[in-house]
Amino acid sequence: MDDSKALEIVNKIFVAVFGKENKFTLDQLLDKFAFDVKLPKQVMDSTTNEVTWADSINSGRYIKFSNMEKRDKTTGWMLEKKQISNLQDLIDIWNSVNLTATERVNDSIDVVKSDTIYRSEKIYRCSDTSDSKNMVFCDSCANCEFVLASQRSSMSNFCIRVDDSTNCSNSYGVQYSNKVSNSLFIQDCFDVNECMFCSHIANKKYCIANMQFEEKEYFEIKKLIIEWILNS
């Protein structure tokens, strides 16, 4: 996994959601779509001075998970007993081993710039991701595939900016919803397909702003909305 592969994943998501190829760089995608997503931050490994990525940046002293494992298998982490004269002595000794592990990746492959990843594959700058594949700029997602800039969601695929939702596909801007497909800007909805700017409705199709439209006029407006999203 690298920047070019991440862009390949994004392009597939764009084609599925917008019917258009992605023209943005990763930095532009981050600013435009993932500006409010909690993502790992770049920090420095205190033992090697190499760049690494962490969910938590409150520690100030870090160690890459792989480097922590290397020491565990070689010199280990136990220290020789030392004389402790006061509390500061104890704190100083503890600080010598109290490093926050970063890039914690478990049972996963092709993961970069990410932290707390479990049983996943092809993950780019994500946090707290599990049982997922082809994810870019996501936080707290599970059982997802081909998802960009989303948070706290599950069982979804080919989506962008899906938050607190499940069972979504080919959609953009979905919040607190279930069973949403081929839709844009949806909040608190259930079982909607080809809807836009809708809230608190269920079992609907070709609705815009909670109003029923004919199929032809719906897709005419959807084309304009997609252009607005990509060019605004």
Beta strands, then each sheet from edge to edge (+ up, - down):
strand 1: 41-44
strand 2: 51-54
strand 3: 62-64
strand 4: 100-102
strand 5: 105-106
strand 6: 109-112
strand 7: 115-118
strand 8: 121-124
strand 9: 127-130
strand 10: 133-136
strand 11: 145-148
strand 12: 157-163
strand 13: 166-175
strand 14: 178-181
strand 15: 184-187
strand 16: 190-199
strand 17: 202-208
strand 18: 211-212
sheet 1: 1+ 2-
sheet 2: 3+ 4+
sheet 3: 5+ 7+ 9+
sheet 4: 6+ 8+ 10+ 11+ 12+ 13+ 14+ 16+ 15+
sheet 5: 6+ 8+ 10+ 11+ 12+ 13+ 14+ 16+ 17+ 18-
end
